[in-house]
């Protein structure tokens, strides 16, 4: 016999009331202190459970051995047994009722939420890493397509500083080159390049030696290696233009293209402007050549001129050797006149020194003369009234 609404206990326990808010199937839980509607529960009264085969007596277990009700909540509805003259009170028929959804602890929900968020972050980072690698691969592929494979001579390149201990050997090689011993200079530079393939400007210097020694193809290969390595790029393009001129024995469109690349690589380098102006003059294009020479003049630094170096060396030689130059007439050549004027200053002939400086100033570029006259050796005498006009 199924219980109806009138049979349900009208005073459910507190736990049952809380659960009933979420599941209408729940009804009053049995309470050991609850009295039966019919005369109360009798001591020794037998409990029954509903099974598919009908009501059966419930196993007699102690309360401590029961499965925790929090794990599987079982709601027992007690229905009074129909009174009859032949039988005693009706047995209680407990009906198991299960909630629709199991109870999930709050701590488990929090850990699940944190694990889900961590998974999303990991997925995002993985996607970003894959995108970066794909972009890097595509960029390398495009660069290889546009620039082409790196020559074997430049494959081991990476930016590095020129070792200080290697400078004397480089100076020796450049001295040989300056004196016209081109083969000896090329041999020395080749040995240095073999042992130090990553230092800057060494490929460029070796290329110059190879060109002057009569090996233009080797010079062109070394110039390419210098460009690929990122060393003296503008000068290397200009050197390739000179190599092209050696091949064609005259002006050619290839030279003009290479010199324009040299200017584009370093627009502050005056040398390609001067070389391109010379090429255009050879072709009879004097108007554009004049514009290029004016551009080169804006980029010239007097401290880089050969005149400055030679003049400074001559003045320094007087201080080092202690020998003054014999008196002579001014020539209008800074590397001759300024050392002579300095010798007269050291003798105390300041009027003679001033006369030499005035003549040289009239014959020399103002920027170069202004730089040279402020040499540290000459500035020792700036307090002399005869020399104030120059400072």
BAMARTI-198543 format. One record per residue (C-alpha): residue number from 1; x, y, z. Coordinates in steps of 0.02 Angstrom, whole numbers, plus 50000, padded with zeros to 5 digits. Example, Ala and Ser with C-alpha at 12.3 -4.5 7.8 and 13.67 -1.06 7.14 Angstrom:
// residues 2
<r><k>1</k><x>50615</x><y>49775</y><z>50390</z></r>
<r><k>2</k><x>50684</x><y>49947</y><z>50357</z></r>
This chain:
// residues 391
<r><k>1</k><x>50000</x><y>50000</y><z>50000</z></r>
<r><k>2</k><x>50074</x><y>50170</y><z>49947</z></r>
<r><k>3</k><x>50066</x><y>50313</y><z>50068</z></r>
<r><k>4</k><x>49971</x><y>50468</y><z>50021</z></r>
<r><k>5</k><x>49997</x><y>50649</y><z>50071</z></r>
<r><k>6</k><x>49892</x><y>50627</y><z>50225</z></r>
<r><k>7</k><x>50007</x><y>50491</y><z>50285</z></r>
<r><k>8</k><x>50166</x><y>50600</y><z>50286</z></r>
<r><k>9</k><x>50229</x><y>50662</y><z>50451</z></r>
<r><k>10</k><x>50177</x><y>50843</y><z>50471</z></r>
<r><k>11</k><x>50333</x><y>50887</y><z>50573</z></r>
<r><k>12</k><x>50489</x><y>50836</y><z>50475</z></r>
<r><k>13</k><x>50659</x><y>50853</y><z>50551</z></r>
<r><k>14</k><x>50770</x><y>51006</y><z>50518</z></r>
<r><k>15</k><x>50883</x><y>50915</y><z>50393</z></r>
<r><k>16</k><x>50734</x><y>50856</y><z>50295</z></r>
<r><k>17</k><x>50663</x><y>51031</y><z>50283</z></r>
<r><k>18</k><x>50826</x><y>51096</y><z>50210</z></r>
<r><k>19</k><x>50835</x><y>50957</y><z>50081</z></r>
<r><k>20</k><x>50652</x><y>50978</y><z>50035</z></r>
<r><k>21</k><x>50686</x><y>51151</y><z>49966</z></r>
<r><k>22</k><x>50784</x><y>51073</y><z>49823</z></r>
<r><k>23</k><x>50695</x><y>50908</y><z>49798</z></r>
<r><k>24</k><x>50506</x><y>50894</y><z>49820</z></r>
<r><k>25</k><x>50521</x><y>50707</y><z>49830</z></r>
<r><k>26</k><x>50597</x><y>50717</y><z>50003</z></r>
<r><k>27</k><x>50482</x><y>50702</y><z>50153</z></r>
<r><k>28</k><x>50504</x><y>50683</y><z>50339</z></r>
<r><k>29</k><x>50655</x><y>50587</y><z>50402</z></r>
<r><k>30</k><x>50624</x><y>50466</y><z>50545</z></r>
<r><k>31</k><x>50671</x><y>50527</y><z>50715</z></r>
<r><k>32</k><x>50704</x><y>50403</y><z>50851</z></r>
<r><k>33</k><x>50614</x><y>50518</y><z>50972</z></r>
<r><k>34</k><x>50467</x><y>50545</y><z>50852</z></r>
<r><k>35</k><x>50305</x><y>50467</y><z>50906</z></r>
<r><k>36</k><x>50196</x><y>50367</y><z>50789</z></r>
<r><k>37</k><x>50028</x><y>50443</y><z>50747</z></r>
<r><k>38</k><x>49948</x><y>50289</y><z>50818</z></r>
<r><k>39</k><x>49992</x><y>50279</y><z>51000</z></r>
<r><k>40</k><x>50179</x><y>50311</y><z>50971</z></r>
<r><k>41</k><x>50317</x><y>50189</y><z>50927</z></r>
<r><k>42</k><x>50320</x><y>50038</y><z>51034</z></r>
<r><k>43</k><x>50480</x><y>49966</y><z>51101</z></r>
<r><k>44</k><x>50533</x><y>49823</y><z>50990</z></r>
<r><k>45</k><x>50426</x><y>49882</y><z>50847</z></r>
<r><k>46</k><x>50489</x><y>49806</y><z>50686</z></r>
<r><k>47</k><x>50547</x><y>49920</y><z>50542</z></r>
<r><k>48</k><x>50506</x><y>49878</y><z>50362</z></r>
<r><k>49</k><x>50580</x><y>49934</y><z>50197</z></r>
<r><k>50</k><x>50500</x><y>49940</y><z>50027</z></r>
<r><k>51</k><x>50578</x><y>49818</y><z>49901</z></r>
<r><k>52</k><x>50524</x><y>49765</y><z>49725</z></r>
<r><k>53</k><x>50454</x><y>49607</y><z>49801</z></r>
<r><k>54</k><x>50353</x><y>49702</y><z>49929</z></r>
<r><k>55</k><x>50383</x><y>49761</y><z>50108</z></r>
<r><k>56</k><x>50521</x><y>49669</y><z>50199</z></r>
<r><k>57</k><x>50587</x><y>49685</y><z>50377</z></r>
<r><k>58</k><x>50737</x><y>49802</y><z>50386</z></r>
<r><k>59</k><x>50903</x><y>49728</y><z>50447</z></r>
<r><k>60</k><x>50934</x><y>49758</y><z>50630</z></r>
<r><k>61</k><x>51095</x><y>49861</y><z>50633</z></r>
<r><k>62</k><x>51162</x><y>49971</y><z>50768</z></r>
<r><k>63</k><x>51166</x><y>50157</y><z>50732</z></r>
<r><k>64</k><x>51355</x><y>50163</y><z>50734</z></r>
<r><k>65</k><x>51365</x><y>50034</y><z>50594</z></r>
<r><k>66</k><x>51244</x><y>50122</y><z>50479</z></r>
<r><k>67</k><x>51310</x><y>50201</y><z>50318</z></r>
<r><k>68</k><x>51319</x><y>50391</y><z>50343</z></r>
<r><k>69</k><x>51157</x><y>50471</y><z>50296</z></r>
<r><k>70</k><x>51249</x><y>50616</y><z>50218</z></r>
<r><k>71</k><x>51317</x><y>50498</y><z>50085</z></r>
<r><k>72</k><x>51150</x><y>50415</y><z>50037</z></r>
<r><k>73</k><x>51004</x><y>50507</y><z>50116</z></r>
<r><k>74</k><x>50861</x><y>50386</y><z>50149</z></r>
<r><k>75</k><x>50694</x><y>50456</y><z>50199</z></r>
<r><k>76</k><x>50581</x><y>50339</y><z>50296</z></r>
<r><k>77</k><x>50397</x><y>50375</y><z>50296</z></r>
<r><k>78</k><x>50303</x><y>50289</y><z>50437</z></r>
<r><k>79</k><x>50124</x><y>50238</y><z>50401</z></r>
<r><k>80</k><x>50015</x><y>50168</y><z>50538</z></r>
<r><k>81</k><x>49955</x><y>49993</y><z>50512</z></r>
<r><k>82</k><x>49770</x><y>49973</y><z>50483</z></r>
<r><k>83</k><x>49689</x><y>49917</y><z>50643</z></r>
<r><k>84</k><x>49605</x><y>49749</y><z>50637</z></r>
<r><k>85</k><x>49539</x><y>49639</y><z>50774</z></r>
<r><k>86</k><x>49660</x><y>49498</y><z>50731</z></r>
<r><k>87</k><x>49824</x><y>49590</y><z>50707</z></r>
<r><k>88</k><x>49924</x><y>49714</y><z>50803</z></r>
<r><k>89</k><x>49980</x><y>49884</y><z>50739</z></r>
<r><k>90</k><x>50036</x><y>49896</y><z>50557</z></r>
<r><k>91</k><x>50223</x><y>49887</y><z>50530</z></r>
<r><k>92</k><x>50318</x><y>50045</y><z>50480</z></r>
<r><k>93</k><x>50360</x><y>50045</y><z>50294</z></r>
<r><k>94</k><x>50517</x><y>50150</y><z>50264</z></r>
<r><k>95</k><x>50528</x><y>50213</y><z>50084</z></r>
<r><k>96</k><x>50702</x><y>50254</y><z>50017</z></r>
<r><k>97</k><x>50703</x><y>50418</y><z>49926</z></r>
<r><k>98</k><x>50859</x><y>50480</y><z>49834</z></r>
<r><k>99</k><x>50892</x><y>50660</y><z>49779</z></r>
<r><k>100</k><x>50902</x><y>50696</y><z>49593</z></r>
<r><k>101</k><x>51082</x><y>50764</y><z>49605</z></r>
<r><k>102</k><x>51219</x><y>50704</y><z>49721</z></r>
<r><k>103</k><x>51291</x><y>50826</y><z>49845</z></r>
<r><k>104</k><x>51462</x><y>50898</y><z>49791</z></r>
<r><k>105</k><x>51574</x><y>50969</y><z>49928</z></r>
<r><k>106</k><x>51615</x><y>51153</y><z>49913</z></r>
<r><k>107</k><x>51804</x><y>51124</y><z>49919</z></r>
<r><k>108</k><x>51790</x><y>51007</y><z>49769</z></r>
<r><k>109</k><x>51698</x><y>51140</y><z>49671</z></r>
<r><k>110</k><x>51834</x><y>51268</y><z>49709</z></r>
<r><k>111</k><x>51975</x><y>51151</y><z>49657</z></r>
<r><k>112</k><x>51883</x><y>51105</y><z>49497</z></r>
<r><k>113</k><x>51861</x><y>51290</y><z>49454</z></r>
<r><k>114</k><x>52046</x><y>51327</y><z>49486</z></r>
<r><k>115</k><x>52100</x><y>51178</y><z>49381</z></r>
<r><k>116</k><x>51988</x><y>51237</y><z>49238</z></r>
<r><k>117</k><x>52063</x><y>51413</y><z>49243</z></r>
<r><k>118</k><x>52239</x><y>51342</y><z>49247</z></r>
<r><k>119</k><x>52198</x><y>51236</y><z>49096</z></r>
<r><k>120</k><x>52136</x><y>51389</y><z>49000</z></r>
<r><k>121</k><x>52296</x><y>51485</y><z>49040</z></r>
<r><k>122</k><x>52405</x><y>51339</y><z>48986</z></r>
<r><k>123</k><x>52306</x><y>51323</y><z>48824</z></r>
<r><k>124</k><x>52327</x><y>51509</y><z>48789</z></r>
<r><k>125</k><x>52515</x><y>51503</y><z>48820</z></r>
<r><k>126</k><x>52532</x><y>51351</y><z>48709</z></r>
<r><k>127</k><x>52438</x><y>51440</y><z>48569</z></r>
<r><k>128</k><x>52548</x><y>51594</y><z>48586</z></r>
<r><k>129</k><x>52706</x><y>51488</y><z>48579</z></r>
<r><k>130</k><x>52647</x><y>51396</y><z>48423</z></r>
<r><k>131</k><x>52601</x><y>51561</y><z>48339</z></r>
<r><k>132</k><x>52773</x><y>51634</y><z>48380</z></r>
<r><k>133</k><x>52864</x><y>51484</y><z>48310</z></r>
<r><k>134</k><x>52759</x><y>51487</y><z>48151</z></r>
<r><k>135</k><x>52796</x><y>51673</y><z>48128</z></r>
<r><k>136</k><x>52981</x><y>51646</y><z>48158</z></r>
<r><k>137</k><x>52987</x><y>51507</y><z>48030</z></r>
<r><k>138</k><x>52892</x><y>51610</y><z>47902</z></r>
<r><k>139</k><x>53006</x><y>51762</y><z>47932</z></r>
<r><k>140</k><x>53161</x><y>51655</y><z>47908</z></r>
<r><k>141</k><x>53089</x><y>51584</y><z>47749</z></r>
<r><k>142</k><x>53047</x><y>51756</y><z>47678</z></r>
<r><k>143</k><x>53221</x><y>51822</y><z>47724</z></r>
<r><k>144</k><x>53303</x><y>51674</y><z>47638</z></r>
<r><k>145</k><x>53196</x><y>51706</y><z>47484</z></r>
<r><k>146</k><x>53236</x><y>51892</y><z>47476</z></r>
<r><k>147</k><x>53420</x><y>51891</y><z>47527</z></r>
<r><k>148</k><x>53474</x><y>51719</y><z>47471</z></r>
<r><k>149</k><x>53585</x><y>51594</y><z>47560</z></r>
<r><k>150</k><x>53729</x><y>51664</y><z>47663</z></r>
<r><k>151</k><x>53900</x><y>51628</y><z>47588</z></r>
<r><k>152</k><x>54011</x><y>51504</y><z>47678</z></r>
<r><k>153</k><x>54134</x><y>51641</y><z>47724</z></r>
<r><k>154</k><x>53998</x><y>51737</y><z>47816</z></r>
<r><k>155</k><x>53905</x><y>51590</y><z>47891</z></r>
<r><k>156</k><x>54004</x><y>51596</y><z>48053</z></r>
<r><k>157</k><x>53980</x><y>51784</y><z>48072</z></r>
<r><k>158</k><x>53913</x><y>51862</y><z>48229</z></r>
<r><k>159</k><x>53945</x><y>52037</y><z>48294</z></r>
<r><k>160</k><x>54105</x><y>52044</y><z>48395</z></r>
<r><k>161</k><x>54232</x><y>52171</y><z>48453</z></r>
<r><k>162</k><x>54401</x><y>52184</y><z>48371</z></r>
<r><k>163</k><x>54528</x><y>52112</y><z>48495</z></r>
<r><k>164</k><x>54648</x><y>52244</y><z>48558</z></r>
<r><k>165</k><x>54794</x><y>52125</y><z>48551</z></r>
<r><k>166</k><x>54762</x><y>52102</y><z>48363</z></r>
<r><k>167</k><x>54780</x><y>52288</y><z>48321</z></r>
<r><k>168</k><x>54971</x><y>52288</y><z>48302</z></r>
<r><k>169</k><x>54961</x><y>52147</y><z>48175</z></r>
<r><k>170</k><x>54827</x><y>52241</y><z>48079</z></r>
<r><k>171</k><x>54934</x><y>52399</y><z>48079</z></r>
<r><k>172</k><x>55080</x><y>52300</y><z>48009</z></r>
<r><k>173</k><x>54973</x><y>52232</y><z>47868</z></r>
<r><k>174</k><x>54903</x><y>52404</y><z>47827</z></r>
<r><k>175</k><x>55079</x><y>52478</y><z>47826</z></r>
<r><k>176</k><x>55131</x><y>52346</y><z>47700</z></r>
<r><k>177</k><x>54979</x><y>52390</y><z>47596</z></r>
<r><k>178</k><x>55017</x><y>52577</y><z>47608</z></r>
<r><k>179</k><x>55195</x><y>52548</y><z>47552</z></r>
<r><k>180</k><x>55140</x><y>52447</y><z>47400</z></r>
<r><k>181</k><x>55185</x><y>52273</y><z>47464</z></r>
<r><k>182</k><x>55014</x><y>52209</y><z>47413</z></r>
<r><k>183</k><x>55050</x><y>52021</y><z>47409</z></r>
<r><k>184</k><x>55133</x><y>52024</y><z>47580</z></r>
<r><k>185</k><x>54987</x><y>52124</y><z>47650</z></r>
<r><k>186</k><x>54861</x><y>52003</y><z>47574</z></r>
<r><k>187</k><x>54953</x><y>51852</y><z>47645</z></r>
<r><k>188</k><x>54960</x><y>51931</y><z>47818</z></r>
<r><k>189</k><x>54776</x><y>51980</y><z>47816</z></r>
<r><k>190</k><x>54721</x><y>51809</y><z>47753</z></r>
<r><k>191</k><x>54809</x><y>51724</y><z>47899</z></r>
<r><k>192</k><x>54730</x><y>51845</y><z>48021</z></r>
<r><k>193</k><x>54557</x><y>51817</y><z>47944</z></r>
<r><k>194</k><x>54575</x><y>51627</y><z>47955</z></r>
<r><k>195</k><x>54607</x><y>51636</y><z>48143</z></r>
<r><k>196</k><x>54481</x><y>51775</y><z>48179</z></r>
<r><k>197</k><x>54335</x><y>51758</y><z>48056</z></r>
<r><k>198</k><x>54210</x><y>51853</y><z>48164</z></r>
<r><k>199</k><x>54299</x><y>52017</y><z>48199</z></r>
<r><k>200</k><x>54234</x><y>52174</y><z>48112</z></r>
<r><k>201</k><x>54312</x><y>52255</y><z>47957</z></r>
<r><k>202</k><x>54440</x><y>52116</y><z>47930</z></r>
<r><k>203</k><x>54349</x><y>52050</y><z>47775</z></r>
<r><k>204</k><x>54344</x><y>52228</y><z>47706</z></r>
<r><k>205</k><x>54530</x><y>52257</y><z>47734</z></r>
<r><k>206</k><x>54573</x><y>52089</y><z>47654</z></r>
<r><k>207</k><x>54461</x><y>52131</y><z>47505</z></r>
<r><k>208</k><x>54558</x><y>52293</y><z>47475</z></r>
<r><k>209</k><x>54723</x><y>52199</y><z>47482</z></r>
<r><k>210</k><x>54657</x><y>52067</y><z>47360</z></r>
<r><k>211</k><x>54600</x><y>52200</y><z>47237</z></r>
<r><k>212</k><x>54767</x><y>52292</y><z>47242</z></r>
<r><k>213</k><x>54860</x><y>52127</y><z>47226</z></r>
<r><k>214</k><x>54765</x><y>52088</y><z>47064</z></r>
<r><k>215</k><x>54632</x><y>51966</y><z>47127</z></r>
<r><k>216</k><x>54465</x><y>52053</y><z>47090</z></r>
<r><k>217</k><x>54357</x><y>51896</y><z>47106</z></r>
<r><k>218</k><x>54426</x><y>51859</y><z>47279</z></r>
<r><k>219</k><x>54402</x><y>52042</y><z>47325</z></r>
<r><k>220</k><x>54221</x><y>52036</y><z>47268</z></r>
<r><k>221</k><x>54188</x><y>51878</y><z>47371</z></r>
<r><k>222</k><x>54264</x><y>51957</y><z>47527</z></r>
<r><k>223</k><x>54162</x><y>52116</y><z>47500</z></r>
<r><k>224</k><x>54003</x><y>52011</y><z>47493</z></r>
<r><k>225</k><x>54053</x><y>51925</y><z>47656</z></r>
<r><k>226</k><x>54081</x><y>52094</y><z>47737</z></r>
<r><k>227</k><x>53908</x><y>52152</y><z>47683</z></r>
<r><k>228</k><x>53824</x><y>51993</y><z>47746</z></r>
<r><k>229</k><x>53914</x><y>52010</y><z>47911</z></r>
<r><k>230</k><x>53855</x><y>52190</y><z>47931</z></r>
<r><k>231</k><x>54032</x><y>52265</y><z>47935</z></r>
<r><k>232</k><x>54079</x><y>52421</y><z>47834</z></r>
<r><k>233</k><x>53924</x><y>52392</y><z>47727</z></r>
<r><k>234</k><x>53928</x><y>52560</y><z>47637</z></r>
<r><k>235</k><x>54115</x><y>52552</y><z>47602</z></r>
<r><k>236</k><x>54098</x><y>52372</y><z>47544</z></r>
<r><k>237</k><x>53966</x><y>52421</y><z>47415</z></r>
<r><k>238</k><x>54082</x><y>52560</y><z>47355</z></r>
<r><k>239</k><x>54224</x><y>52434</y><z>47345</z></r>
<r><k>240</k><x>54115</x><y>52320</y><z>47237</z></r>
<r><k>241</k><x>54087</x><y>52470</y><z>47122</z></r>
<r><k>242</k><x>54276</x><y>52489</y><z>47106</z></r>
<r><k>243</k><x>54290</x><y>52302</y><z>47068</z></r>
<r><k>244</k><x>54158</x><y>52320</y><z>46933</z></r>
<r><k>245</k><x>54257</x><y>52465</y><z>46858</z></r>
<r><k>246</k><x>54411</x><y>52354</y><z>46852</z></r>
<r><k>247</k><x>54311</x><y>52223</y><z>46756</z></r>
<r><k>248</k><x>54233</x><y>52343</y><z>46630</z></r>
<r><k>249</k><x>54383</x><y>52463</y><z>46618</z></r>
<r><k>250</k><x>54266</x><y>52613</y><z>46617</z></r>
<r><k>251</k><x>54099</x><y>52681</y><z>46676</z></r>
<r><k>252</k><x>53953</x><y>52560</y><z>46680</z></r>
<r><k>253</k><x>53772</x><y>52559</y><z>46743</z></r>
<r><k>254</k><x>53822</x><y>52426</y><z>46871</z></r>
<r><k>255</k><x>53944</x><y>52548</y><z>46953</z></r>
<r><k>256</k><x>53810</x><y>52680</y><z>46973</z></r>
<r><k>257</k><x>53690</x><y>52553</y><z>47050</z></r>
<r><k>258</k><x>53820</x><y>52491</y><z>47173</z></r>
<r><k>259</k><x>53868</x><y>52668</y><z>47227</z></r>
<r><k>260</k><x>53685</x><y>52712</y><z>47255</z></r>
<r><k>261</k><x>53672</x><y>52559</y><z>47366</z></r>
<r><k>262</k><x>53825</x><y>52621</y><z>47461</z></r>
<r><k>263</k><x>53740</x><y>52789</y><z>47490</z></r>
<r><k>264</k><x>53577</x><y>52705</y><z>47544</z></r>
<r><k>265</k><x>53672</x><y>52594</y><z>47668</z></r>
<r><k>266</k><x>53751</x><y>52742</y><z>47756</z></r>
<r><k>267</k><x>53693</x><y>52916</y><z>47699</z></r>
<r><k>268</k><x>53821</x><y>52997</y><z>47817</z></r>
<r><k>269</k><x>53970</x><y>52920</y><z>47726</z></r>
<r><k>270</k><x>54044</x><y>53052</y><z>47609</z></r>
<r><k>271</k><x>54152</x><y>52931</y><z>47508</z></r>
<r><k>272</k><x>54013</x><y>52856</y><z>47398</z></r>
<r><k>273</k><x>53951</x><y>53033</y><z>47356</z></r>
<r><k>274</k><x>54125</x><y>53080</y><z>47296</z></r>
<r><k>275</k><x>54146</x><y>52919</y><z>47196</z></r>
<r><k>276</k><x>53975</x><y>52936</y><z>47115</z></r>
<r><k>277</k><x>54012</x><y>53118</y><z>47071</z></r>
<r><k>278</k><x>54173</x><y>53062</y><z>46985</z></r>
<r><k>279</k><x>54078</x><y>52929</y><z>46888</z></r>
<r><k>280</k><x>53947</x><y>53056</y><z>46829</z></r>
<r><k>281</k><x>54082</x><y>53179</y><z>46775</z></r>
<r><k>282</k><x>54161</x><y>53040</y><z>46672</z></r>
<r><k>283</k><x>53991</x><y>53022</y><z>46585</z></r>
<r><k>284</k><x>53976</x><y>53210</y><z>46557</z></r>
<r><k>285</k><x>53836</x><y>53234</y><z>46686</z></r>
<r><k>286</k><x>53917</x><y>53381</y><z>46773</z></r>
<r><k>287</k><x>53757</x><y>53454</y><z>46849</z></r>
<r><k>288</k><x>53712</x><y>53302</y><z>46956</z></r>
<r><k>289</k><x>53896</x><y>53279</y><z>46997</z></r>
<r><k>290</k><x>53907</x><y>53455</y><z>47071</z></r>
<r><k>291</k><x>53757</x><y>53418</y><z>47183</z></r>
<r><k>292</k><x>53838</x><y>53257</y><z>47245</z></r>
<r><k>293</k><x>54000</x><y>53348</y><z>47286</z></r>
<r><k>294</k><x>53905</x><y>53478</y><z>47385</z></r>
<r><k>295</k><x>53819</x><y>53338</y><z>47481</z></r>
<r><k>296</k><x>53988</x><y>53258</y><z>47516</z></r>
<r><k>297</k><x>54056</x><y>53423</y><z>47583</z></r>
<r><k>298</k><x>53916</x><y>53429</y><z>47713</z></r>
<r><k>299</k><x>53970</x><y>53258</y><z>47775</z></r>
<r><k>300</k><x>54158</x><y>53285</y><z>47783</z></r>
<r><k>301</k><x>54237</x><y>53294</y><z>47954</z></r>
<r><k>302</k><x>54406</x><y>53383</y><z>47957</z></r>
<r><k>303</k><x>54469</x><y>53263</y><z>48089</z></r>
<r><k>304</k><x>54455</x><y>53124</y><z>47960</z></r>
<r><k>305</k><x>54559</x><y>53212</y><z>47826</z></r>
<r><k>306</k><x>54733</x><y>53155</y><z>47780</z></r>
<r><k>307</k><x>54795</x><y>53333</y><z>47803</z></r>
<r><k>308</k><x>54746</x><y>53333</y><z>47987</z></r>
<r><k>309</k><x>54836</x><y>53170</y><z>48021</z></r>
<r><k>310</k><x>54997</x><y>53222</y><z>47935</z></r>
<r><k>311</k><x>55000</x><y>53394</y><z>48016</z></r>
<r><k>312</k><x>54971</x><y>53324</y><z>48190</z></r>
<r><k>313</k><x>55109</x><y>53194</y><z>48165</z></r>
<r><k>314</k><x>55233</x><y>53330</y><z>48116</z></r>
<r><k>315</k><x>55192</x><y>53438</y><z>48268</z></r>
<r><k>316</k><x>55204</x><y>53288</y><z>48384</z></r>
<r><k>317</k><x>55374</x><y>53240</y><z>48311</z></r>
<r><k>318</k><x>55445</x><y>53408</y><z>48368</z></r>
<r><k>319</k><x>55394</x><y>53375</y><z>48548</z></r>
<r><k>320</k><x>55454</x><y>53195</y><z>48547</z></r>
<r><k>321</k><x>55623</x><y>53223</y><z>48464</z></r>
<r><k>322</k><x>55651</x><y>53396</y><z>48537</z></r>
<r><k>323</k><x>55722</x><y>53459</y><z>48372</z></r>
<r><k>324</k><x>55650</x><y>53621</y><z>48303</z></r>
<r><k>325</k><x>55628</x><y>53643</y><z>48116</z></r>
<r><k>326</k><x>55741</x><y>53770</y><z>48029</z></r>
<r><k>327</k><x>55660</x><y>53937</y><z>47982</z></r>
<r><k>328</k><x>55575</x><y>53934</y><z>47812</z></r>
<r><k>329</k><x>55452</x><y>54032</y><z>47708</z></r>
<r><k>330</k><x>55266</x><y>53986</y><z>47719</z></r>
<r><k>331</k><x>55202</x><y>53874</y><z>47580</z></r>
<r><k>332</k><x>55014</x><y>53872</y><z>47609</z></r>
<r><k>333</k><x>55022</x><y>53686</y><z>47654</z></r>
<r><k>334</k><x>54958</x><y>53651</y><z>47830</z></r>
<r><k>335</k><x>55068</x><y>53499</y><z>47864</z></r>
<r><k>336</k><x>55222</x><y>53610</y><z>47826</z></r>
<r><k>337</k><x>55169</x><y>53782</y><z>47889</z></r>
<r><k>338</k><x>55096</x><y>53739</y><z>48059</z></r>
<r><k>339</k><x>55249</x><y>53638</y><z>48117</z></r>
<r><k>340</k><x>55360</x><y>53785</y><z>48061</z></r>
<r><k>341</k><x>55251</x><y>53909</y><z>48156</z></r>
<r><k>342</k><x>55260</x><y>53798</y><z>48310</z></r>
<r><k>343</k><x>55450</x><y>53794</y><z>48301</z></r>
<r><k>344</k><x>55453</x><y>53986</y><z>48294</z></r>
<r><k>345</k><x>55337</x><y>53994</y><z>48446</z></r>
<r><k>346</k><x>55456</x><y>53884</y><z>48545</z></r>
<r><k>347</k><x>55601</x><y>54001</y><z>48495</z></r>
<r><k>348</k><x>55498</x><y>54149</y><z>48555</z></r>
<r><k>349</k><x>55476</x><y>54226</y><z>48381</z></r>
<r><k>350</k><x>55288</x><y>54255</y><z>48397</z></r>
<r><k>351</k><x>55277</x><y>54388</y><z>48259</z></r>
<r><k>352</k><x>55357</x><y>54268</y><z>48135</z></r>
<r><k>353</k><x>55242</x><y>54128</y><z>48192</z></r>
<r><k>354</k><x>55089</x><y>54240</y><z>48170</z></r>
<r><k>355</k><x>55143</x><y>54287</y><z>47993</z></r>
<r><k>356</k><x>55160</x><y>54103</y><z>47945</z></r>
<r><k>357</k><x>54988</x><y>54064</y><z>48016</z></r>
<r><k>358</k><x>54905</x><y>54209</y><z>47922</z></r>
<r><k>359</k><x>54975</x><y>54150</y><z>47756</z></r>
<r><k>360</k><x>54921</x><y>53970</y><z>47788</z></r>
<r><k>361</k><x>54746</x><y>54026</y><z>47841</z></r>
<r><k>362</k><x>54721</x><y>54115</y><z>47676</z></r>
<r><k>363</k><x>54769</x><y>53959</y><z>47576</z></r>
<r><k>364</k><x>54676</x><y>53826</y><z>47678</z></r>
<r><k>365</k><x>54496</x><y>53777</y><z>47704</z></r>
<r><k>366</k><x>54430</x><y>53875</y><z>47855</z></r>
<r><k>367</k><x>54359</x><y>53721</y><z>47940</z></r>
<r><k>368</k><x>54522</x><y>53623</y><z>47925</z></r>
<r><k>369</k><x>54629</x><y>53772</y><z>47979</z></r>
<r><k>370</k><x>54516</x><y>53808</y><z>48128</z></r>
<r><k>371</k><x>54534</x><y>53628</y><z>48184</z></r>
<r><k>372</k><x>54724</x><y>53623</y><z>48162</z></r>
<r><k>373</k><x>54763</x><y>53788</y><z>48247</z></r>
<r><k>374</k><x>54678</x><y>53723</y><z>48404</z></r>
<r><k>375</k><x>54803</x><y>53583</y><z>48421</z></r>
<r><k>376</k><x>54851</x><y>53559</y><z>48606</z></r>
<r><k>377</k><x>55033</x><y>53606</y><z>48571</z></r>
<r><k>378</k><x>54986</x><y>53771</y><z>48487</z></r>
<r><k>379</k><x>54856</x><y>53818</y><z>48617</z></r>
<r><k>380</k><x>54993</x><y>53834</y><z>48749</z></r>
<r><k>381</k><x>55030</x><y>54005</y><z>48673</z></r>
<r><k>382</k><x>54853</x><y>54075</y><z>48661</z></r>
<r><k>383</k><x>54893</x><y>54205</y><z>48796</z></r>
<r><k>384</k><x>55016</x><y>54292</y><z>48679</z></r>
<r><k>385</k><x>54937</x><y>54449</y><z>48604</z></r>
<r><k>386</k><x>55018</x><y>54412</y><z>48434</z></r>
<r><k>387</k><x>54919</x><y>54249</y><z>48422</z></r>
<r><k>388</k><x>54749</x><y>54297</y><z>48494</z></r>
<r><k>389</k><x>54672</x><y>54325</y><z>48321</z></r>
<r><k>390</k><x>54686</x><y>54139</y><z>48286</z></r>
<r><k>391</k><x>54589</x><y>54079</y><z>48440</z></r>
